[in-house]
Amino acid sequence: MAKKIPLRRCVISGERLPKKELLRVVKTPEGEVKIDLTGKLNGHGAYLKKDAAVFAQARKSRVLNRHLETEVPEAIYDQLEEMLK
């Protein structure tokens, strides 16, 4: 039997994609915002498709602030864009 691939929804595009195609941004229990490369960090997470247009839209619309219920620092968006290079 084929192993089930976990799907997650991108908060910008609304697409359901395998976790490997998404990046997770997490608000930890301490209130810090981090990019979760392992997919296992503790805390409340939001997923973004690995796409420059999606990251730009996330920065502009501030959608992560709503999903994570906190102010997402600009440095997080900068790190996301760096990861695509």
C-alpha positions as CSV (number, residue, x, y, z in Angstrom):
1,M,0.0,0.0,0.0
2,A,1.3,3.5,-0.9
3,K,2.2,5.7,2.0
4,K,-0.2,8.6,2.5
5,I,1.4,12.0,1.7
6,P,0.4,14.6,4.2
7,L,-1.2,17.6,2.4
8,R,-1.3,21.1,3.8
9,R,-3.0,24.3,2.6
10,C,-1.0,27.3,1.5
11,V,-2.4,30.4,3.4
12,I,-2.0,32.5,0.2
13,S,-2.9,30.4,-2.8
14,G,-5.3,28.1,-0.9
15,E,-3.8,25.1,-2.8
16,R,-3.5,21.8,-1.0
17,L,0.1,20.6,-1.5
18,P,2.5,17.9,-0.1
19,K,4.4,19.3,2.9
20,K,7.7,19.0,0.9
21,E,6.4,21.8,-1.4
22,L,5.6,24.2,1.4
23,L,7.5,26.2,4.0
24,R,6.1,26.4,7.5
25,V,6.3,29.6,9.5
26,V,5.7,29.0,13.3
27,K,4.8,31.1,16.3
28,T,6.5,29.3,19.2
29,P,4.8,29.0,22.6
30,E,7.3,31.8,23.7
31,G,5.8,34.1,21.0
32,E,8.8,34.0,18.6
33,V,8.2,33.7,14.9
34,K,10.5,31.2,13.1
35,I,10.8,29.5,9.8
36,D,10.4,25.8,10.5
37,L,12.6,23.8,8.2
38,T,12.1,20.4,10.0
39,G,8.3,20.7,10.1
40,K,8.4,19.6,13.7
41,L,8.8,22.8,15.8
42,N,6.4,23.3,18.6
43,G,3.8,26.0,18.1
44,H,1.1,27.4,15.8
45,G,2.1,27.1,12.1
46,A,1.1,28.5,8.7
47,Y,2.2,27.1,5.4
48,L,3.4,29.0,2.3
49,K,4.1,27.6,-1.1
50,K,7.7,27.8,-2.1
51,D,7.2,30.5,-4.7
52,A,8.5,34.1,-4.9
53,A,5.1,35.5,-5.9
54,V,3.5,33.8,-2.9
55,F,6.1,35.2,-0.5
56,A,5.6,38.7,-2.0
57,Q,1.9,38.4,-1.6
58,A,2.3,37.3,2.0
59,R,4.5,40.3,2.8
60,K,2.1,42.7,1.2
61,S,-1.1,41.3,2.6
62,R,0.3,40.6,6.1
63,V,-1.7,37.3,6.1
64,L,0.8,35.6,8.4
65,N,0.1,38.2,11.1
66,R,-3.5,37.1,11.0
67,H,-2.8,33.4,10.9
68,L,-0.2,33.5,13.7
69,E,-1.9,36.2,15.7
70,T,1.3,38.2,16.1
71,E,3.4,40.7,14.3
72,V,5.7,38.9,11.9
73,P,9.1,40.6,11.6
74,E,10.3,41.8,8.2
75,A,13.4,39.6,8.7
76,I,11.2,36.5,8.4
77,Y,10.1,37.6,4.9
78,D,13.7,38.4,4.0
79,Q,14.8,34.9,5.1
80,L,12.0,33.4,3.0
81,E,13.1,35.2,-0.1
82,E,16.7,34.2,0.6
83,M,15.7,30.5,0.7
84,L,14.4,30.6,-2.9
85,K,17.8,31.8,-4.3
